[in-house]
Amino acid sequence: MCRFMIKSMTVSVLIFSLTGCVHQELVLPSLPGGTGEQQQQSSVDVSDLNATPVGESRVARIPFPVEEYKRLSQIGEGTVKGSIYLKDAYGNKIIGKQVRLYLNPVTSYSRQWYQESYLNGKKMDKADPRLFNYLKFTTSDTLGHFSFYGVPSGKYYLIGVVRCSQECGYDSPVNIRIAKEIEVNDKETVNVDLSKSI
């Protein structure tokens, strides 16, 4: 009888613990006291923020480098313009219509994401919520054109996601992330195609 009770209690504690972990993992970071728009923006790169299935390993992010981010300028006069699209094997463009894009300053923190997540396809721990104070967001139009204004000088990862299905050879819709490193100088207009061959 005692053994049965102990086993039941152990199982109950284990289930409760797992439930708590799963719930915690699924919560996306948000800005303390942020607006609704900021809350929505924080979920742009959900592939790095969502839960990782049990048993699948994740890459731990390095500590958020507060001083490195404090040195970044928040005000600028640069402009980034371009278009976002995928290119199939025949050279046809699959336009990223009305998709969210963002500029992520190049730092030791974002370099780790670029290397581990974007290039190597690994899952990572959730991003530190403070990161979203330094991102710039925009949305492409129906032709895939986009613009960022008031961009401070510096290096950035320009990132967007194009959703496609049969035109990309998939049975169901998939999100294909595209990232590219760019550099912006004061009062400069940078024209860039954010594209990827599939």
N, C-alpha and C positions, 0 to 999 in steps of 0.2 A: 504493500500500500504506500509506504513512504517513498519507495523508489519511483512508483508511478507518479506521485505528486511532484517529486523533484524534477522528473523528466518533463512533466506538463509545464511546470514553472519555467524551466530552461527554454522550452520551445516557445512559450509565450513571450519571454524576455527577448529571445532572438527575433521573433516576428515583429515585436514592437520596435526593436532597434533598427531592423532593416527598413521598416516603414518610415521611421524618422529620417534615416539616411536618404531614402529615395525622395521624400518630400523636400528635404534640404537641397538636394542636387537639382531639382527641377525649378527652383526659384531663381529667376534671372536677376542680375544685379541692377539696382536702380540708384539714382542720385538722391542723396538725402535732401528732402525738401524740394526736389526737382519738379518741373512742370510736367503735365501729361505728355507733351511732345518729347521732353527729355527721357521720360520713362519709355516711350515707344522707341526712341532712337537707340536706347541701350540694348535692344534685342536684335539689332541688325545682324550681327555675326553670331547667330544662334548655334552654328555648328561647333563653336568653341565653348559655348556656355551651357548647353543642355547636359542632361545626365549621361553618363557613360554606362552601358550595360554591365551588369555584374560579371566580374571575371575579366573584363577588358581593361588593360592598363592605360593610364593617362600620364602625360608629361606634366610634372609640377612646374608652375611658372616661377620665375625668379622673383625675389621680393620687389615690390613696386619702387622704382628709383625716384623718390620724391624730389631730391635736389636736382636730378637731371631734368625732370619735367618743369621745375620752377624756373629753370634757365631758358625755357622756350618762350618766344615772343607770342603774345596773344593777339597782337594787332598787326595788320599788314595791308599792302595794296596790290598784292599779286592776284592773278586770275588764272584759273585752270579750266580749259575748255576741251571738249572732245566728244567722242561717241563710244558706246559700249556695245559689243556684239561678239558672237561666236562665229567661227568659220568652219564649214563642213569640209569633207574630203574633196568636194568639187569646187571649192572656193566660194560657195554661196554664203551670204551673211544671214545669221539669225539674230535679229536686233533685240537688244535689251530695252523693251518698251516700258516706260514708267517704272523703272526699278530704282531702289535706293542705292546710293553710292556714298562712300566716305573717304576722307583723308585722315590717315593715321600717321602722326609724326614718327620719323625713324629715330628710335632710341634703342638702348640695350633690351628694353622690355618688348618692344614691337619686333625687333630683329629675331628674338627667340620665337615669337609667334610665326613670323614669316618662314623661318627655317624649319621648325618642327611641325607646324600645322599646315601651312600652305604648300611648301615644297615636299615635305615628307609624309603629309597626310595623317599625322598623328592627332589623337584627341588630347585636349589640354584641360587643365583646371580652369574654372571660371576666371574671367578677367577681373582685376581689381576695379571696383566702381569708380575710383578716381580717374581712371583712364578716359572715361566719357566726357570729362571736362575739357579734353584736349583734341577731340575729334571734330571734324567739320563734315556736315551732311548736305546732300542735295538729292534731287530726283531727276531722272532722265525724262525726256518727252516721248511722244509716240514714235519718233524716228530714232530714238536712242541717243539723242544729243543731250549733253549736260554741261553745267557751268558752276564753278565755285568762285566767289568773289571775296575780296578782303583777306586773302591768304597771306600769312606771314612768310618771310623768307625762310627757307630750310628744305630739308629732304622729307618726303612723305611716301607712304604706301597708299596708292590709289586703289580702292577696293570696291567691287560690285559683284552682283550675282545675277546671272541670266537663267531664267526658267525655260526649259524646253522638254519636249517629249519625242513624238514620232519623227520630227524633223531632225532630231539629233540621234535617232536610232534606238530610242528607249520606248518600252511599252507604256510606261506611266511617266508623268512629269517629274523631272529632277531639277535640282538647283545646282548650277555650275558656277563656282566662285572664280573670279579673276582678280589678280593683284599684280601691281606693277610699281616699281620704285621710280619716283620722279623728283626733280629738284625745281624749286621756285625761287627766283631772285626778286628783289624789291621792284615793284611796279611792272613786273614782267608778265606777259600773257603766255602761258604754256599750252600748246595744242598737243593733245595726246589721244591716240586710239587705245582704248582699253579692250583688248581682244584676246581670243584664245582659239587655237585650232583644236577640233575634236575629231 
